[in-house]
Amino acid sequence: MEILIEAKSLRDEMSLEILRETYEYPHSIEYLSKKLGIPPSSCRKKISTLLSLGLIEEEMRVYNVKGQWISFYRAKVHPRRLST
């Protein structure tokens, strides 16, 4: 059952878009949600799934002026290898 859920998450177009956007440069959840037009909560859930699959990693964290940590994520695999 778990393998089926993971396979479905890879067929999700938004997950592939997140991998495409983060392959060259790391981006935050806030940036990705605005760029892809999805709510930050949905983006966070998709990134969490990609993290658990080992397809994306947290590259850095920065402390912003509001006193919050912002994580930046980068894809570990080229998205073209997954979309075929």
VEXFIVEX-887376 format. One record per residue: x, y, z of N, C-alpha, C, O in turn. Coordinates in steps of 0.02 Angstrom, whole numbers, padded with zeros to 5 digits. Example, Ala and Ser with C-alpha at 12.3 -4.5 7.8 and 13.67 -1.06 7.14 Angstrom:
# VEXFIVEX-887376
+--------+--------+--------+--------+--------+--------+--------+--------+--------+--------+--------+--------+
|    nxx |    nyy |    nzz |   caxx |   cayy |   cazz |    cxx |    cyy |    czz |    oxx |    oyy |    ozz |
+--------+--------+--------+--------+--------+--------+--------+--------+--------+--------+--------+--------+
|  00660 | -00284 |  00390 |  00615 | -00225 |  00390 |  00660 | -00165 |  00390 |  00712 | -00166 |  00423 |
|  00642 | -00112 |  00354 |  00684 | -00053 |  00357 |  00645 |  00002 |  00394 |  00670 |  00057 |  00402 |
+--------+--------+--------+--------+--------+--------+--------+--------+--------+--------+--------+--------+
END
This chain:
# VEXFIVEX-887376
+--------+--------+--------+--------+--------+--------+--------+--------+--------+--------+--------+--------+
|    nxx |    nyy |    nzz |   caxx |   cayy |   cazz |    cxx |    cyy |    czz |    oxx |    oyy |    ozz |
+--------+--------+--------+--------+--------+--------+--------+--------+--------+--------+--------+--------+
|  00041 | -00060 |  00000 |  00000 |  00000 |  00000 |  00043 |  00063 |  00000 |  00028 |  00111 | -00035 |
|  00097 |  00062 |  00040 |  00140 |  00121 |  00045 |  00175 |  00135 | -00022 |  00183 |  00192 | -00041 |
|  00195 |  00083 | -00057 |  00228 |  00091 | -00122 |  00180 |  00122 | -00172 |  00200 |  00164 | -00212 |
|  00117 |  00102 | -00170 |  00066 |  00129 | -00215 |  00057 |  00204 | -00202 |  00051 |  00243 | -00249 |
|  00054 |  00224 | -00139 |  00047 |  00294 | -00121 |  00106 |  00334 | -00147 |  00097 |  00389 | -00174 |
|  00167 |  00308 | -00139 |  00227 |  00342 | -00163 |  00227 |  00348 | -00239 |  00247 |  00399 | -00266 |
|  00205 |  00296 | -00273 |  00203 |  00299 | -00346 |  00152 |  00351 | -00370 |  00165 |  00386 | -00419 |
|  00096 |  00356 | -00336 |  00046 |  00407 | -00354 |  00074 |  00477 | -00344 |  00059 |  00522 | -00383 |
|  00113 |  00487 | -00291 |  00139 |  00554 | -00278 |  00188 |  00575 | -00332 |  00196 |  00635 | -00345 |
|  00222 |  00528 | -00364 |  00268 |  00545 | -00418 |  00230 |  00561 | -00482 |  00257 |  00597 | -00525 |
|  00170 |  00537 | -00490 |  00131 |  00553 | -00550 |  00094 |  00619 | -00543 |  00065 |  00644 | -00591 |
|  00096 |  00647 | -00483 |  00063 |  00711 | -00470 |  00103 |  00766 | -00506 |  00162 |  00774 | -00494 |
|  00070 |  00803 | -00548 |  00103 |  00855 | -00588 |  00134 |  00910 | -00545 |  00188 |  00935 | -00562 |
|  00101 |  00928 | -00491 |  00130 |  00980 | -00447 |  00194 |  00957 | -00414 |  00240 |  00997 | -00406 |
|  00198 |  00894 | -00396 |  00260 |  00868 | -00366 |  00317 |  00871 | -00418 |  00373 |  00888 | -00401 |
|  00301 |  00854 | -00480 |  00352 |  00859 | -00532 |  00372 |  00931 | -00545 |  00430 |  00946 | -00559 |
|  00323 |  00977 | -00540 |  00339 |  01048 | -00548 |  00385 |  01073 | -00492 |  00430 |  01112 | -00505 |
|  00373 |  01050 | -00432 |  00416 |  01068 | -00376 |  00487 |  01043 | -00389 |  00535 |  01079 | -00376 |
|  00493 |  00982 | -00414 |  00560 |  00956 | -00430 |  00592 |  00996 | -00486 |  00652 |  01010 | -00483 |
|  00553 |  01015 | -00536 |  00581 |  01056 | -00591 |  00606 |  01124 | -00565 |  00660 |  01146 | -00583 |
|  00565 |  01156 | -00524 |  00583 |  01222 | -00498 |  00643 |  01221 | -00452 |  00681 |  01270 | -00449 |
|  00653 |  01166 | -00416 |  00706 |  01164 | -00366 |  00768 |  01127 | -00390 |  00815 |  01117 | -00351 |
|  00770 |  01107 | -00453 |  00828 |  01069 | -00477 |  00891 |  01112 | -00482 |  00944 |  01091 | -00459 |
|  00885 |  01171 | -00510 |  00944 |  01214 | -00518 |  00958 |  01257 | -00457 |  01016 |  01265 | -00438 |
|  00906 |  01284 | -00426 |  00914 |  01329 | -00370 |  00866 |  01309 | -00314 |  00810 |  01288 | -00328 |
|  00888 |  01316 | -00252 |  00842 |  01301 | -00196 |  00790 |  01356 | -00188 |  00804 |  01415 | -00200 |
|  00730 |  01336 | -00168 |  00675 |  01384 | -00158 |  00638 |  01368 | -00094 |  00639 |  01311 | -00070 |
|  00605 |  01418 | -00067 |  00565 |  01410 | -00006 |  00494 |  01388 | -00024 |  00473 |  01392 | -00082 |
|  00458 |  01365 |  00026 |  00388 |  01345 |  00017 |  00347 |  01406 | -00005 |  00304 |  01400 | -00049 |
|  00361 |  01463 |  00024 |  00323 |  01523 |  00007 |  00332 |  01541 | -00067 |  00284 |  01557 | -00102 |
|  00395 |  01538 | -00090 |  00408 |  01554 | -00160 |  00374 |  01503 | -00206 |  00341 |  01522 | -00255 |
|  00381 |  01439 | -00190 |  00352 |  01387 | -00233 |  00276 |  01392 | -00235 |  00246 |  01382 | -00288 |
|  00244 |  01406 | -00179 |  00171 |  01410 | -00179 |  00147 |  01468 | -00222 |  00096 |  01462 | -00257 |
|  00182 |  01525 | -00220 |  00163 |  01581 | -00263 |  00177 |  01567 | -00336 |  00135 |  01581 | -00379 |
|  00235 |  01538 | -00350 |  00255 |  01524 | -00419 |  00208 |  01473 | -00452 |  00190 |  01479 | -00510 |
|  00188 |  01422 | -00414 |  00146 |  01368 | -00441 |  00072 |  01380 | -00432 |  00031 |  01343 | -00459 |
|  00054 |  01431 | -00393 | -00017 |  01447 | -00384 | -00054 |  01397 | -00340 | -00113 |  01384 | -00352 |
| -00020 |  01369 | -00290 | -00053 |  01323 | -00244 | -00046 |  01350 | -00173 | -00001 |  01389 | -00160 |
| -00090 |  01331 | -00127 | -00085 |  01355 | -00058 | -00021 |  01330 | -00025 |  00003 |  01275 | -00041 |
|  00007 |  01369 |  00021 |  00069 |  01348 |  00055 |  00061 |  01281 |  00091 |  00109 |  01242 |  00095 |
|  00002 |  01267 |  00119 | -00008 |  01203 |  00154 | -00003 |  01144 |  00106 |  00025 |  01092 |  00124 |
| -00029 |  01151 |  00045 | -00023 |  01097 | -00005 |  00049 |  01089 | -00027 |  00074 |  01033 | -00036 |
|  00083 |  01144 | -00036 |  00153 |  01142 | -00056 |  00195 |  01108 | -00001 |  00238 |  01067 | -00016 |
|  00181 |  01126 |  00062 |  00217 |  01096 |  00118 |  00207 |  01021 |  00120 |  00253 |  00983 |  00134 |
|  00145 |  00998 |  00108 |  00130 |  00926 |  00109 |  00166 |  00890 |  00052 |  00193 |  00835 |  00063 |
|  00167 |  00920 | -00007 |  00202 |  00889 | -00064 |  00278 |  00885 | -00051 |  00310 |  00836 | -00068 |
|  00306 |  00938 | -00022 |  00377 |  00939 | -00007 |  00392 |  00887 |  00047 |  00444 |  00853 |  00044 |
|  00349 |  00880 |  00096 |  00358 |  00829 |  00148 |  00360 |  00759 |  00117 |  00401 |  00717 |  00137 |
|  00316 |  00746 |  00070 |  00315 |  00681 |  00035 |  00380 |  00671 | -00004 |  00410 |  00617 | -00002 |
|  00401 |  00723 | -00041 |  00462 |  00718 | -00080 |  00523 |  00709 | -00036 |  00570 |  00673 | -00054 |
|  00523 |  00740 |  00023 |  00578 |  00731 |  00071 |  00580 |  00659 |  00095 |  00634 |  00629 |  00099 |
|  00522 |  00630 |  00111 |  00520 |  00561 |  00136 |  00541 |  00511 |  00083 |  00566 |  00457 |  00099 |
|  00532 |  00529 |  00019 |  00553 |  00485 | -00036 |  00626 |  00495 | -00054 |  00654 |  00457 | -00093 |
|  00658 |  00546 | -00025 |  00728 |  00560 | -00040 |  00740 |  00594 | -00106 |  00795 |  00592 | -00132 |
|  00688 |  00626 | -00134 |  00694 |  00659 | -00199 |  00712 |  00733 | -00193 |  00732 |  00764 | -00242 |
|  00705 |  00760 | -00133 |  00719 |  00830 | -00121 |  00753 |  00835 | -00053 |  00743 |  00792 | -00010 |
|  00792 |  00887 | -00043 |  00825 |  00896 |  00022 |  00823 |  00968 |  00044 |  00818 |  01014 |  00002 |
|  00827 |  00978 |  00108 |  00831 |  01046 |  00135 |  00904 |  01068 |  00127 |  00949 |  01040 |  00159 |
|  00915 |  01118 |  00085 |  00984 |  01139 |  00072 |  01009 |  01190 |  00122 |  01067 |  01188 |  00142 |
|  00965 |  01234 |  00144 |  00985 |  01284 |  00193 |  00925 |  01312 |  00229 |  00868 |  01305 |  00207 |
|  00939 |  01343 |  00287 |  00887 |  01377 |  00325 |  00914 |  01447 |  00340 |  00973 |  01455 |  00358 |
|  00870 |  01496 |  00334 |  00890 |  01565 |  00350 |  00840 |  01592 |  00401 |  00782 |  01573 |  00403 |
|  00865 |  01638 |  00441 |  00825 |  01671 |  00492 |  00802 |  01737 |  00464 |  00844 |  01780 |  00449 |
|  00737 |  01748 |  00458 |  00713 |  01811 |  00428 |  00703 |  01865 |  00480 |  00711 |  01853 |  00540 |
|  00685 |  01924 |  00459 |  00677 |  01982 |  00504 |  00618 |  01974 |  00552 |  00615 |  02009 |  00603 |
|  00572 |  01930 |  00536 |  00514 |  01918 |  00580 |  00531 |  01867 |  00635 |  00489 |  01851 |  00677 |
|  00592 |  01842 |  00634 |  00613 |  01793 |  00684 |  00592 |  01722 |  00669 |  00584 |  01681 |  00714 |
|  00582 |  01707 |  00604 |  00561 |  01640 |  00583 |  00617 |  01607 |  00542 |  00654 |  01641 |  00506 |
|  00621 |  01541 |  00548 |  00667 |  01503 |  00505 |  00632 |  01488 |  00440 |  00575 |  01464 |  00439 |
|  00666 |  01500 |  00385 |  00640 |  01485 |  00318 |  00685 |  01432 |  00287 |  00746 |  01443 |  00282 |
|  00656 |  01376 |  00267 |  00694 |  01322 |  00236 |  00693 |  01330 |  00160 |  00643 |  01351 |  00131 |
|  00749 |  01313 |  00129 |  00755 |  01312 |  00056 |  00770 |  01241 |  00034 |  00814 |  01208 |  00061 |
|  00733 |  01219 | -00016 |  00737 |  01149 | -00039 |  00765 |  01145 | -00109 |  00754 |  01189 | -00151 |
|  00801 |  01090 | -00122 |  00829 |  01077 | -00188 |  00818 |  01004 | -00206 |  00826 |  00959 | -00164 |
|  00800 |  00992 | -00269 |  00789 |  00924 | -00294 |  00856 |  00887 | -00298 |  00907 |  00916 | -00316 |
|  00854 |  00822 | -00280 |  00914 |  00781 | -00283 |  00919 |  00742 | -00348 |  00971 |  00715 | -00365 |
|  00864 |  00739 | -00385 |  00862 |  00703 | -00449 |  00835 |  00748 | -00503 |  00798 |  00795 | -00489 |
|  00855 |  00735 | -00564 |  00829 |  00775 | -00620 |  00757 |  00754 | -00633 |  00743 |  00695 | -00640 |
|  00711 |  00802 | -00638 |  00640 |  00786 | -00647 |  00625 |  00748 | -00712 |  00575 |  00712 | -00716 |
|  00667 |  00755 | -00763 |  00655 |  00719 | -00826 |  00661 |  00644 | -00816 |  00628 |  00606 | -00852 |
|  00701 |  00622 | -00769 |  00709 |  00551 | -00756 |  00646 |  00521 | -00726 |  00636 |  00460 | -00731 |
|  00604 |  00562 | -00694 |  00544 |  00537 | -00662 |  00481 |  00545 | -00705 |  00433 |  00509 | -00694 |
|  00482 |  00590 | -00753 |  00421 |  00604 | -00791 |  00410 |  00556 | -00848 |  00358 |  00559 | -00880 |
|  00457 |  00513 | -00863 |  00448 |  00466 | -00919 |  00409 |  00405 | -00900 |  00397 |  00361 | -00941 |
+--------+--------+--------+--------+--------+--------+--------+--------+--------+--------+--------+--------+
END
